[in-house]
Amino acid sequence: MSWIPALPALLTTAGLVLIPGLVVAFCLRFKGFAVLALAPAFSAAIVGAFGVLAGILNISWSIWVYLAGTAITAVAAYLLTMNKGRQAPDTAIADDVSPQAEPGSPWRGVWLPIAAAGLAAAMVARRLQQLIGQPDNFAQNFDNVFHLNAIRYVLETGNASSLTLGQLQGEGSLGVYPATWHAFAALTVQLTGASVPLAENSINIVAASIIWTLSCIFLARTLFGRSPVVTLAAAVLSAVQIAFPFMLLVWGPLFPNTLALSMIPLLIGIVVMLTRGARLDSDQSLRRSWWFALLLGLAGMSTAHMSSVNALLVFVLPLLLAVWWQELRKLISTGANARRLTTFSVLSVAGAAVALALWVFLRPAFYDSWGTSQTMGGAIGEALTNGPMGTPVNWLVTILAFVGIVHLFRIRRHRWLVVSYAISVTLYVVDAAVERGFLRNFLTGNWYQDTYRLAGFLPIFATVLGAAGAWAIAQYLMKVVGERNARLRRPVPARNLRALGAGTLAAATAGVALLGYFGPVQQYIQEKMSLYYFNEASPLVTPEELELIEQLDEYVPDGTVLAVNPWNGSSMAYALGGEEVLTPHLFANPDPERRLISYDLDSFSPEVCTAVEDENVGYVLDFGSQVLADLAGDEYIGVTDVAGEPGFELVASTGENANLYRITGCD
């Protein structure tokens, strides 16, 4: 399958992610580029919230539920911000202006950032196309067994609730698991008839190429203004770093994490807007719009992956502390009375307590399977040179980010951003270089002490700091050119200088984009393409195994369950063929009967046959002993390599390691 026939699925997914959120953003009275940047988070919020609500009400997940949720959210947004006496926000300070009021021409306020986002999205999408190979290919790695089967679970059960998706892993499993990513993919399948792997690739491409780039541009423009240099630099730099979005689509793969992390820059930008008190105090409707945007953004991001909430918390902490210190100084300098000081103190303590509680309790169960990967010095070097986890050094991003740091300290603005960058570096270094123990778990346990996940945060700040660095360099060059022009006897007209500047900016953008596009990312993609290969050596599903999966409905009666070994890929019959399997995930928590069948089926003892009848198991899908990883031990020996064993009748075969057996030993 070429990528041209895949376009309907890709465009449908993009529409699902953008259009409902656009409607809500307009109802909140946002304007310009902010409408487009905020849209994905608003759409994710609708999917996440109404997926849960539909699950509670026992309503099947469908486009109609999504549309109804969009309508309800849009009406609530419109009523919330309805204010006839609304004031126009001040636009005097270029880098401190609300995205609701785009100053200057529509070209700078709307079309330039959209064009920049389009350029970055094209760069990312092309690299992902190369990584995936064919649109129906899928990452043949650990976590994708769950994710593909979870999409099928949403389609088969009609339940897209984050409160229950984890039940796919079996009885005794915690039901809570973020479902927004899977719900988007399920909608793509429902609307286009796309295969589950194609729907998976579609939402991944949209998240990495569209949501991520829009978020980075939004944050950079919120911090540093509408400068074309800032906009274009943020766009290009967001597309040329390995740690995000590419690494998370390889390691794991961490698909829901990718969706959630792609929204973090946007949420940071919203918090930045809400800390500009005087501006919003003059327009209460505007303040309500931003608070509602924050609420929706948190809902969308948390139902994509809950760990993103603590990431947002720790990364905006320096900004919140800076604002807190300013407010405290203001209270003291104005001679505030004891009542105001007491109220301020109580609120401060309460806020700190809530933040600490979120950090301690809003985390997954203890997980400590990965040790250190670097020395302390090596980890610091990897983080600061934007080459985490042994990936190539990215000098383009590193140099621009360093210039940006120097620039922010020189102008004494947004220094908190440098502290946030230092926090992201610290988290990475601790996880990569500090031995297992309390400190490592306390600081990085929110992300399973997984260094790859923590590496994904580094590009957020490298991108916006790099954009500030590009702006500083452009300002310096403009100053030099202006001074030299002033010394000429016949100065160059301002119109000509503007044309020269525009041409130089276009050429510089093209040069930086090409340099980044053919930089470290190209090498990384070439090295990791094998993860998506679909051939006889594929570790999860081979062509002959897929051929058998596609024939299963000819042999297996409806409602009959297949006994499988998830480690050899046979559990993928659920995702790829819609057949019910006994064990749908590598790390499922099977009940005693399922465990007994998987381990001891070939004994056909009375206990085994009772379990077979109770679970309605009628067939064994045997994909042989080639497994993804040898971590299951002998847990599935009863359903693996059963050829020649009494009690099994061969029904269909498409290759040496692709066989379907009917269980006859319990007849």
C-alpha positions in Angstrom: 0.0 0.0 0.0 1.4 3.4 -1.0 0.9 6.6 1.0 -1.5 8.1 -1.5 -4.4 5.8 -0.7 -3.7 6.4 3.0 -4.4 10.2 2.6 -8.1 9.8 3.5 -7.2 8.3 6.9 -4.5 10.9 7.5 -6.8 13.8 6.6 -9.6 12.4 8.6 -7.5 12.1 11.7 -6.2 15.7 11.2 -9.8 16.9 10.9 -10.8 15.0 14.1 -7.9 16.6 16.0 -8.4 20.1 14.6 -12.0 20.9 13.6 -13.9 20.4 16.9 -11.2 22.3 18.8 -11.4 25.1 16.3 -15.1 25.5 17.0 -14.6 25.7 20.7 -11.7 28.1 20.3 -13.9 30.4 18.3 -16.6 30.2 20.9 -14.1 31.2 23.5 -13.5 34.3 21.3 -9.9 33.5 20.5 -8.5 34.9 17.3 -5.7 34.5 14.8 -3.1 31.8 15.2 -4.2 31.0 18.7 -7.3 29.4 17.4 -5.4 26.8 15.4 -2.7 26.2 18.2 -5.3 25.7 20.9 -7.6 23.5 18.8 -5.8 20.1 19.3 -5.9 20.3 23.1 -9.5 21.3 23.1 -10.4 18.4 20.8 -8.4 16.0 23.0 -10.4 17.3 26.0 -13.7 16.6 24.3 -12.6 13.1 23.4 -11.2 12.3 26.8 -14.1 13.7 28.8 -16.9 12.5 26.7 -15.2 9.1 26.3 -15.4 8.7 30.0 -19.0 10.1 30.2 -20.2 7.7 27.4 -18.6 4.8 29.2 -20.4 5.7 32.4 -23.7 6.0 30.5 -23.1 2.8 28.5 -23.2 4.7 25.2 -21.0 3.4 22.4 -18.1 5.6 21.4 -18.7 7.0 17.9 -18.5 10.2 15.9 -21.9 11.1 17.1 -20.8 11.2 20.7 -17.8 13.3 19.7 -20.0 15.8 17.8 -22.4 16.0 20.7 -19.5 16.6 23.1 -18.2 19.3 20.8 -21.6 21.0 20.7 -22.0 21.0 24.5 -18.5 22.2 25.1 -18.8 25.0 22.5 -22.1 26.3 23.9 -20.6 26.3 27.4 -17.5 28.1 26.2 -19.7 30.7 24.4 -21.9 31.3 27.4 -19.0 31.5 29.8 -17.2 34.3 27.9 -20.2 36.2 26.7 -19.6 39.8 27.7 -21.0 42.8 25.7 -18.7 45.3 27.5 -15.5 43.4 26.6 -12.5 45.7 26.3 -9.8 45.3 23.7 -6.5 44.1 25.2 -3.5 46.4 25.1 -1.0 45.6 22.4 1.7 48.0 23.2 4.4 45.4 24.2 5.3 43.1 21.4 6.3 40.1 23.4 3.6 40.5 26.0 0.4 40.5 23.9 -2.6 38.2 24.0 -2.9 35.8 21.1 -6.6 36.9 21.1 -5.6 40.2 19.5 -3.2 39.7 16.7 -1.4 43.1 16.0 -0.1 44.2 12.7 -1.0 42.6 9.4 -2.8 39.3 9.0 0.3 38.0 7.3 2.4 38.2 10.5 -0.4 37.4 12.9 -2.0 34.4 11.1 -0.5 33.3 7.8 3.2 33.4 8.7 2.8 31.1 11.7 0.5 28.8 9.8 3.0 28.6 7.0 5.8 28.0 9.5 3.8 25.2 11.1 3.2 23.7 7.7 6.9 23.7 6.9 7.7 22.0 10.2 4.9 19.5 9.9 6.0 18.5 6.4 9.6 17.9 7.7 8.4 15.7 10.6 5.8 13.9 8.5 8.3 13.0 5.8 10.7 11.6 8.3 7.9 9.5 9.9 6.9 8.3 6.5 10.5 7.0 6.0 10.5 5.5 9.5 7.2 3.6 9.0 7.8 2.6 5.5 4.4 1.5 4.4 1.3 3.0 5.9 0.0 -0.3 7.2 3.3 -1.2 8.9 3.4 -1.0 12.7 6.1 -0.8 15.3 7.0 -4.4 16.2 7.9 -3.7 19.8 6.6 -4.3 23.3 4.0 -1.7 24.1 2.5 -1.8 20.6 0.9 -5.1 21.4 -1.3 -3.4 24.0 -1.9 -0.2 21.9 -3.1 -2.0 18.8 -5.3 -4.4 20.8 -6.6 -1.4 22.8 -7.8 0.3 19.6 -9.6 -2.9 18.7 -11.0 -3.1 22.2 -12.5 0.4 21.8 -14.0 -0.6 18.4 -15.4 -3.9 19.7 -16.7 -2.8 23.0 -17.7 0.8 22.2 -15.9 1.9 25.4 -13.3 4.6 25.1 -13.2 5.5 28.8 -9.9 6.2 30.5 -11.4 4.7 33.6 -11.8 1.2 32.1 -9.4 0.8 29.2 -6.8 -0.9 31.4 -9.2 -3.8 31.9 -8.0 -5.1 28.5 -5.0 -6.5 30.4 -7.2 -9.0 32.3 -9.0 -9.4 35.5 -7.2 -7.9 38.5 -5.7 -5.1 36.3 -6.2 -1.5 37.2 -8.9 -0.2 34.9 -7.6 3.3 34.6 -5.5 3.9 31.5 -5.4 7.0 29.3 -7.7 6.4 26.3 -7.7 9.6 24.3 -5.0 8.4 21.8 -6.9 5.1 21.3 -10.2 6.9 20.9 -8.9 9.1 18.1 -7.6 6.1 16.3 -10.9 4.2 16.7 -12.8 7.1 15.2 -10.5 7.0 12.2 -11.2 3.3 11.7 -15.0 3.9 12.1 -15.1 6.8 9.6 -12.7 5.6 6.9 -12.6 1.8 7.2 -8.8 2.1 7.7 -6.9 -0.8 9.2 -6.0 -0.5 12.9 -2.3 -0.1 12.1 -3.0 2.7 9.6 -5.2 4.5 12.1 -2.4 4.2 14.7 0.1 5.7 12.3 -2.3 8.5 11.4 -2.8 9.7 14.9 1.0 9.4 15.5 1.8 11.5 12.4 -0.8 14.1 13.3 0.4 14.4 16.9 4.1 14.6 16.0 3.9 16.8 13.0 0.9 19.1 13.6 0.2 19.2 17.4 3.8 19.4 18.5 4.9 22.1 16.0 1.8 24.2 16.6 2.5 24.0 20.4 6.1 25.0 20.1 5.3 28.0 17.8 2.6 29.1 20.2 4.9 29.0 23.2 7.7 30.8 21.4 5.3 33.6 20.2 3.7 33.9 23.6 7.1 34.4 25.2 9.0 36.4 22.6 6.3 38.0 20.3 5.2 37.8 16.7 8.6 38.2 15.1 9.0 36.2 11.9 12.4 35.1 13.1 11.0 33.7 16.4 8.1 32.0 14.5 10.2 30.4 11.8 13.0 29.4 14.2 10.6 27.7 16.6 9.0 25.9 13.7 12.2 24.6 12.2 13.9 23.7 15.5 10.8 21.7 16.7 11.2 19.5 13.6 14.9 18.6 13.8 15.4 17.0 17.2 15.6 13.3 17.9 14.5 13.1 21.5 11.0 14.3 20.5 9.0 13.4 18.7 11.0 10.6 17.0 12.5 8.8 20.0 9.2 8.1 21.7 7.8 6.7 18.5 10.7 4.1 18.6 11.3 3.4 22.2 8.4 1.5 23.8 6.8 2.7 21.6 5.2 5.4 23.7 2.3 6.6 21.6 -0.1 8.0 24.2 3.0 9.8 25.7 3.7 11.3 22.4 0.2 12.8 22.1 0.4 14.2 25.7 3.9 15.6 25.4 3.1 17.3 22.1 0.6 19.5 24.1 2.9 20.5 27.0 4.4 23.6 25.3 0.9 24.8 24.6 -0.1 24.4 28.2 3.0 26.2 29.4 2.1 29.0 27.0 -1.4 29.2 28.5 0.0 29.4 32.1 2.3 32.2 30.8 -0.8 34.1 29.6 -2.6 33.6 33.0 0.4 35.1 34.9 0.0 38.4 33.1 -2.3 39.8 35.7 -2.7 43.4 34.8 -3.5 42.7 31.2 -6.2 40.1 32.1 -7.6 42.0 35.1 -8.7 44.7 32.6 -10.8 42.2 30.7 -12.5 39.6 32.9 -14.0 37.8 29.8 -10.5 37.4 28.4 -9.4 36.0 31.8 -12.3 33.5 31.7 -11.3 32.5 28.2 -7.7 31.6 29.3 -8.9 29.8 32.4 -11.3 27.7 30.4 -8.5 27.1 27.9 -6.3 25.8 30.8 -9.0 23.6 32.1 -9.6 22.1 28.7 -5.9 21.7 28.0 -5.4 19.8 31.2 -8.3 17.6 30.5 -7.0 16.7 27.0 -3.4 16.3 28.1 -4.2 14.2 31.2 -6.5 11.8 29.4 -3.7 11.4 26.7 -1.3 10.5 29.5 -1.5 11.5 33.1 2.3 11.8 33.6 2.2 15.0 31.5 0.4 16.8 34.4 3.4 16.5 36.7 5.7 17.4 33.8 3.7 20.6 33.4 3.7 21.2 37.1 7.4 21.0 37.5 8.2 23.0 34.3 6.0 26.0 35.2 7.1 26.0 38.9 9.9 28.5 38.3 7.4 30.9 36.6 4.9 30.5 39.4 7.6 31.1 42.0 8.7 34.2 40.2 5.1 35.5 40.1 4.6 34.5 43.8 7.8 36.5 44.8 6.6 39.6 42.9 3.2 39.5 44.6 4.8 39.1 48.0 7.1 42.0 47.4 4.2 44.1 46.2 2.2 43.3 49.3 5.1 44.2 51.6 6.0 47.4 49.7 2.4 48.7 49.7 2.0 48.0 53.4 -0.7 45.4 53.1 -2.7 44.7 56.3 -2.4 41.5 58.3 -5.6 40.1 56.8 -4.2 40.3 53.3 -0.9 38.9 54.3 -2.5 36.0 56.2 -4.8 35.2 53.2 -1.7 35.3 50.9 0.2 33.0 53.2 -2.6 30.5 53.6 -3.1 30.3 49.8 0.6 29.9 49.3 0.8 27.0 51.7 -2.3 25.4 50.3 -0.8 25.7 46.7 2.5 24.2 47.8 0.6 21.3 49.6 -1.5 20.6 46.5 1.6 20.6 44.3 3.5 18.2 46.6 0.5 15.9 46.8 0.2 15.8 43.0 3.9 15.0 42.7 3.9 12.2 45.3 0.5 10.6 44.6 -0.2 11.3 40.9 2.3 8.7 39.7 2.2 5.1 38.5 3.0 2.1 40.6 6.7 1.7 41.5 8.7 0.6 38.5 12.5 0.2 38.6 13.5 -2.0 35.8 15.9 0.3 34.1 19.3 1.2 35.6 21.7 3.9 34.7 22.8 4.4 31.1 25.6 7.0 31.5 28.1 8.5 33.8 27.2 11.8 35.4 29.5 13.8 33.1 28.3 11.9 30.1 24.6 12.5 30.9 25.2 16.2 31.4 27.0 16.4 28.1 24.2 14.4 26.3 21.5 16.7 27.7 23.3 20.0 27.0 24.3 19.0 23.5 20.8 17.7 22.6 22.1 14.2 22.0 20.4 12.1 24.7 20.6 8.3 25.0 23.7 8.1 22.8 22.1 9.9 19.8 24.3 12.2 17.7 25.0 15.7 19.0 22.8 18.4 17.5 25.1 21.4 17.2 22.5 23.5 15.4 20.0 23.4 18.3 22.7 23.5 20.9 24.4 26.7 19.7 21.1 28.5 19.2 19.8 27.5 22.6 23.0 28.6 24.3 22.8 32.0 22.5 19.2 32.2 23.7 20.1 31.6 27.3 22.8 34.3 27.2 20.3 36.7 25.5 17.6 36.1 28.2 20.0 36.8 31.0 21.3 39.9 29.2 17.8 41.4 28.8 16.6 40.2 32.2 13.4 38.7 30.8 12.0 35.2 31.1 14.9 33.9 33.1 12.5 31.3 34.6 12.6 29.6 31.3 16.3 28.8 31.7 15.5 27.4 35.2 12.8 25.2 33.6 15.4 24.0 31.1 17.8 23.3 33.9 15.1 21.2 35.6 14.5 19.1 32.5 18.3 18.6 32.2 18.5 17.6 35.9 15.7 15.1 35.6 17.4 13.5 32.6 20.8 13.4 34.3 19.4 11.9 37.5 17.7 9.1 35.7 20.6 8.5 33.4 23.4 8.6 35.9 22.2 8.2 39.5 21.9 4.7 40.9 18.5 3.3 41.9 17.2 4.6 45.2 14.9 7.1 46.9 16.3 10.2 45.1 16.0 8.7 41.7 12.5 7.4 42.3 11.2 10.6 44.0 12.4 12.8 41.1 11.7 10.5 38.1 9.2 7.9 39.3 6.4 9.8 37.7 7.8 8.6 34.4 8.7 5.0 35.4 12.3 6.0 35.9 12.5 5.8 32.1 15.3 7.9 30.7 13.8 7.9 27.3 10.7 9.6 28.5 12.7 12.2 30.3 14.8 12.8 27.3 11.6 13.8 25.4 11.2 16.9 27.6 14.5 18.5 26.5 13.4 19.6 23.1 10.6 21.7 24.6 13.1 24.2 26.0 15.8 23.7 23.5 13.3 24.8 20.8 12.0 28.0 22.4 15.5 29.0 23.7 16.8 28.3 20.3 14.2 30.6 18.8 15.3 33.3 21.3 18.8 32.7 20.2 17.9 33.1 16.5 16.1 36.4 17.4 19.2 37.7 19.3 21.4 36.9 16.3 19.0 38.6 13.9 18.8 41.7 16.1 22.6 41.9 16.2 22.9 41.6 12.4 20.2 44.2 11.9 22.0 46.6 14.2 25.3 46.1 12.3 23.6 46.6 9.0 21.8 49.7 10.2 24.9 51.3 11.6 26.9 50.7 8.4 24.0 52.0 6.3 23.9 55.2 8.4 27.5 55.8 7.7 27.0 55.7 3.9 26.8 59.0 2.0 23.8 57.7 0.2 22.0 55.3 2.6 20.0 52.5 1.3 16.3 53.3 1.3 14.3 51.6 4.1 12.1 49.8 1.6 15.1 48.2 0.1 16.5 47.2 3.5 13.2 45.6 4.3 13.2 43.6 1.1 16.8 42.6 1.8 15.8 41.5 5.3 12.9 39.5 4.0 15.1 37.7 1.4 17.8 37.1 4.0 15.2 35.6 6.4 13.8 33.3 3.7 17.3 32.1 2.7 18.3 31.6 6.4 15.1 29.7 7.1 15.7 27.4 4.1 19.4 26.9 5.1 18.6 26.1 8.7 15.7 23.8 7.7 17.9 21.9 5.3 20.8 21.7 7.8 18.5 20.3 10.4 16.5 18.0 8.1 19.7 16.3 6.9 21.3 16.4 10.3 21.2 13.9 13.2 17.5 13.1 12.6 18.2 11.6 9.2 20.8 9.2 10.7 18.5 8.2 13.5 15.6 7.4 11.2 17.8 5.3 9.0 19.0 3.3 12.0 15.5 2.7 13.4 13.5 1.9 10.3 14.0 -1.8 11.0 11.6 -1.5 13.9 8.7 -1.1 11.4 10.0 -3.6 8.8 7.4 -6.2 7.8 9.2 -9.3 6.5 10.0 -12.9 7.5 12.4 -11.6 10.2 9.8 -9.4 11.9 9.8 -10.3 15.6 6.0 -9.9 16.2 4.0 -10.6 13.1 5.5 -11.9 9.8 3.7 -11.8 6.3 2.8 -15.5 6.6 1.4 -15.0 10.1 -0.7 -12.0 8.9 -2.0 -14.1 6.0 -3.3 -16.6 8.5 -4.8 -13.9 10.8 -6.8 -12.6 7.8 -8.2 -16.1 7.2 -9.3 -16.8 10.8 -12.9 -15.7 10.3 -13.3 -18.6 7.8 -12.4 -21.2 10.5 -13.2 -19.8 13.9 -16.9 -19.5 14.9 -18.0 -16.1 16.3 -17.5 -15.9 20.0 -14.9 -18.6 20.1 -11.7 -17.6 21.9 -8.2 -18.3 20.6 -5.5 -19.5 23.0 -2.3 -17.5 22.2 1.2 -16.7 23.3 1.4 -12.8 23.2 5.2 -13.0 23.0 5.2 -14.6 19.6 2.7 -12.2 18.1 -0.4 -14.5 18.0 -2.3 -12.2 20.3 -2.3 -9.7 17.4 -5.2 -11.7 16.0 -7.4 -9.4 18.0 -6.0 -6.1 16.7 -5.5 -7.2 13.1 -8.3 -9.7 12.6 -10.9 -8.9 15.3 -10.7 -12.4 16.8 -11.1 -12.7 20.6 -7.9 -13.9 22.2 -7.2 -15.4 25.7 -4.3 -13.1 26.5 -4.2 -9.7 24.6 -1.1 -8.2 26.2 2.5 -9.2 27.0 2.1 -8.1 30.6 -1.6 -9.1 31.1 -2.8 -10.2 34.5 -4.6 -13.4 33.5 -7.0 -15.1 36.0 -6.1 -18.5 37.3 -8.0 -20.3 34.5 -6.3 -18.4 31.7 -2.9 -19.0 33.4 -3.7 -22.7 33.6 -4.7 -23.0 29.9 -1.6 -21.1 28.8 0.8 -23.2 30.8 -0.8 -26.7 30.9 -3.3 -26.9 28.0 -1.5 -29.9 26.4 -2.1 -32.0 29.5 -5.9 -31.9 29.0 -6.5 -32.6 32.6 -10.0 -32.3 34.0 -9.1 -28.9 35.5 -7.7 -27.7 32.2 -10.7 -28.8 30.2 -13.0 -27.1 32.7 -11.1 -23.9 32.2 -11.2 -24.3 28.4 -15.0 -24.6 28.6 -15.4 -21.7 31.0 -13.3 -19.4 28.8 -14.9 -20.7 25.6 -11.5 -21.5 24.1 -11.7 -23.6 21.0 -8.5 -23.1 19.0 -4.8 -22.4 19.5 -3.1 -19.9 17.2 0.5 -21.1 17.2 3.2 -18.8 15.8 6.1 -20.9 17.0 8.9 -20.2 19.4 10.2 -17.0 17.8 9.4 -14.4 20.4 9.7 -10.7 20.8 11.8 -11.2 24.0 12.4 -14.2 26.2 10.8 -12.7 29.3 7.8 -14.9 29.7 9.7 -18.0 30.7 7.5 -21.2 30.4 4.3 -19.3 31.1 2.9 -20.2 27.6 4.5 -23.6 26.9 1.0 -25.1 26.8 0.0 -23.1 23.7 3.4 -22.9 21.9 4.8 -25.4 19.3 1.9 -27.8 19.7 2.5 -29.5 16.3 2.3 -33.3 16.6 0.9 -33.1 20.1 -2.2 -35.3 20.7 -5.4 -33.3 21.3 -4.7 -30.7 18.6 -6.1 -30.9 15.0 -4.4 -28.7 12.4 -7.1 -26.6 10.7 -5.1 -24.1 8.6 -1.5 -23.2 8.0 0.2 -20.5 5.9 3.8 -21.4 6.9 6.0 -23.3 9.2 5.4 -20.9 12.1 1.8 -19.9 11.3 -0.7 -22.6 12.3 -4.2 -22.8 13.6 -5.2 -25.8 15.7 -8.6 -26.9 16.9 -8.6 -28.2 20.5 -9.8 -31.8 20.4 -8.2 -33.1 23.6 -11.2 -32.0 25.7 -13.9 -33.4 23.4 
